[in-house]
Amino acid sequence: MTFADAEYVGKRKQARQELFLIEKDRVVPFKGLIALIESHYPKGEGGRPAYPLMAMLRVHLMQSWLGYSDPAMEEALYETTILRQFSGLSLERIPDETTILNFRRLLEKHKLTAGILGVINGYLGDRGFHCDKAPWSMPR
């Protein structure tokens, strides 16, 4: 545990962004999204190890929800404990802005963004809800 993580554990109030991410963690159908993307995701053979698909998917969704650019997302992962916790990453290994960009390009190349919306809508539809845009954002 880092000093930043230790300080975070002792805080008294959950911030709005933290509550938002807790709710998203509860309602996003991550298993269905992973199944959609998994066959297209590189295994990291022959180069440096790939980041876990779940971590990159969560980073991608946070980036969309919170409106971060690629460099800002990388920086936010270093600075904000709740973002690292949501993504399942630690300070020892954070994806750089190029890795974040390459993940988005992978989704675009294989036309997976529409599939992501479809999986989310299917999940929400089963529960009586619907999402018109992918992905929905944090209320301001």
C-alpha positions as CSV (number, residue, x, y, z in Angstrom):
1,M,0.0,0.0,0.0
2,T,1.4,3.4,-0.9
3,F,1.1,6.5,1.3
4,A,-1.5,7.9,-1.0
5,D,-3.6,4.7,-0.7
6,A,-3.2,4.7,3.1
7,E,-4.3,8.3,3.3
8,Y,-7.3,7.5,1.1
9,V,-8.4,4.6,3.3
10,G,-8.6,7.0,6.3
11,K,-10.8,9.6,4.7
12,R,-14.2,10.3,6.1
13,K,-16.4,11.3,3.2
14,Q,-17.0,9.7,-0.2
15,A,-16.6,12.3,-3.0
16,R,-19.1,12.6,-5.8
17,Q,-16.7,11.1,-8.3
18,E,-16.2,8.1,-6.0
19,L,-20.0,7.6,-5.6
20,F,-20.4,7.8,-9.3
21,L,-17.7,5.1,-10.0
22,I,-19.2,2.9,-7.3
23,E,-22.6,3.1,-9.0
24,K,-21.0,2.4,-12.4
25,D,-19.1,-0.6,-11.0
26,R,-22.4,-1.9,-9.8
27,V,-24.4,-1.5,-13.1
28,V,-22.0,-1.9,-16.0
29,P,-22.1,-5.4,-17.4
30,F,-18.3,-5.9,-17.5
31,K,-18.4,-9.6,-18.2
32,G,-20.4,-9.0,-21.4
33,L,-18.1,-6.2,-22.5
34,I,-15.0,-8.3,-21.9
35,A,-16.5,-11.2,-23.9
36,L,-17.1,-8.7,-26.8
37,I,-13.6,-7.3,-26.8
38,E,-11.5,-10.3,-25.7
39,S,-10.9,-11.9,-29.1
40,H,-9.5,-8.6,-30.5
41,Y,-7.3,-7.7,-27.5
42,P,-3.5,-8.4,-27.9
43,K,-2.0,-11.0,-25.6
44,G,1.2,-9.0,-25.2
45,E,3.4,-11.7,-26.6
46,G,6.8,-10.7,-28.0
47,G,6.9,-7.3,-26.3
48,R,6.1,-5.8,-23.0
49,P,3.2,-7.5,-21.2
50,A,-0.3,-6.2,-22.1
51,Y,-2.3,-4.5,-19.4
52,P,-5.3,-6.6,-18.2
53,L,-8.2,-6.1,-20.5
54,M,-10.5,-5.3,-17.6
55,A,-8.2,-2.5,-16.5
56,M,-8.0,-1.0,-20.0
57,L,-11.8,-1.2,-20.4
58,R,-12.3,0.5,-17.1
59,V,-9.8,3.2,-18.0
60,H,-11.6,3.7,-21.4
61,L,-15.0,4.0,-19.7
62,M,-13.7,6.5,-17.1
63,Q,-12.1,8.5,-19.8
64,S,-15.4,8.8,-21.5
65,W,-17.5,9.4,-18.4
66,L,-15.1,12.0,-16.9
67,G,-14.1,13.7,-20.1
68,Y,-10.3,13.2,-19.9
69,S,-8.0,13.4,-22.9
70,D,-5.4,10.6,-23.2
71,P,-2.6,12.6,-21.4
72,A,-5.0,13.8,-18.8
73,M,-6.3,10.2,-18.1
74,E,-2.7,9.0,-17.6
75,E,-2.0,11.9,-15.2
76,A,-5.3,11.3,-13.3
77,L,-4.4,7.7,-12.8
78,Y,-1.2,8.7,-11.2
79,E,-2.9,11.4,-9.1
80,T,-6.2,9.9,-8.0
81,T,-6.5,6.8,-5.9
82,I,-10.2,6.2,-6.7
83,L,-9.4,6.1,-10.4
84,R,-6.6,3.5,-9.9
85,Q,-8.8,1.5,-7.6
86,F,-11.7,1.5,-10.1
87,S,-9.4,0.4,-12.9
88,G,-7.6,-2.2,-10.8
89,L,-4.2,-0.6,-11.4
90,S,-1.4,0.4,-9.0
91,L,1.2,3.1,-9.1
92,E,3.8,0.6,-10.1
93,R,2.3,0.2,-13.6
94,I,0.0,2.8,-15.2
95,P,-0.7,2.8,-18.9
96,D,0.8,5.8,-20.7
97,E,-1.2,8.1,-23.0
98,T,-0.2,6.1,-26.1
99,T,-1.4,2.8,-24.6
100,I,-4.8,4.5,-23.8
101,L,-5.0,5.9,-27.3
102,N,-4.2,2.5,-28.8
103,F,-6.9,0.8,-26.8
104,R,-9.5,3.3,-28.1
105,R,-8.2,2.7,-31.7
106,L,-8.5,-1.0,-31.2
107,L,-12.2,-0.5,-30.3
108,E,-12.7,1.7,-33.3
109,K,-10.9,-0.5,-35.7
110,H,-13.0,-3.5,-34.8
111,K,-16.2,-1.4,-34.6
112,L,-16.7,-2.4,-31.0
113,T,-18.0,0.9,-29.6
114,A,-21.5,0.1,-31.1
115,G,-21.2,-3.4,-29.6
116,I,-20.4,-1.9,-26.2
117,L,-23.5,0.3,-26.4
118,G,-25.5,-2.8,-27.5
119,V,-24.3,-4.9,-24.5
120,I,-25.0,-2.0,-22.1
121,N,-28.5,-1.4,-23.6
122,G,-29.3,-5.2,-23.4
123,Y,-28.3,-5.3,-19.8
124,L,-30.2,-2.1,-18.9
125,G,-33.2,-3.1,-21.1
126,D,-33.5,-6.3,-19.1
127,R,-33.9,-4.0,-16.1
128,G,-36.3,-1.6,-17.7
129,F,-33.8,1.1,-18.6
130,H,-32.2,2.4,-21.9
131,C,-29.0,4.3,-22.7
132,D,-29.1,6.4,-25.9
133,K,-25.4,7.4,-26.0
134,A,-22.3,5.4,-25.3
135,P,-21.1,5.8,-22.7
136,W,-23.2,8.0,-20.4
137,S,-21.3,10.7,-18.4
138,M,-21.0,11.9,-14.9
139,P,-23.6,14.5,-14.0
140,R,-22.1,18.0,-13.4
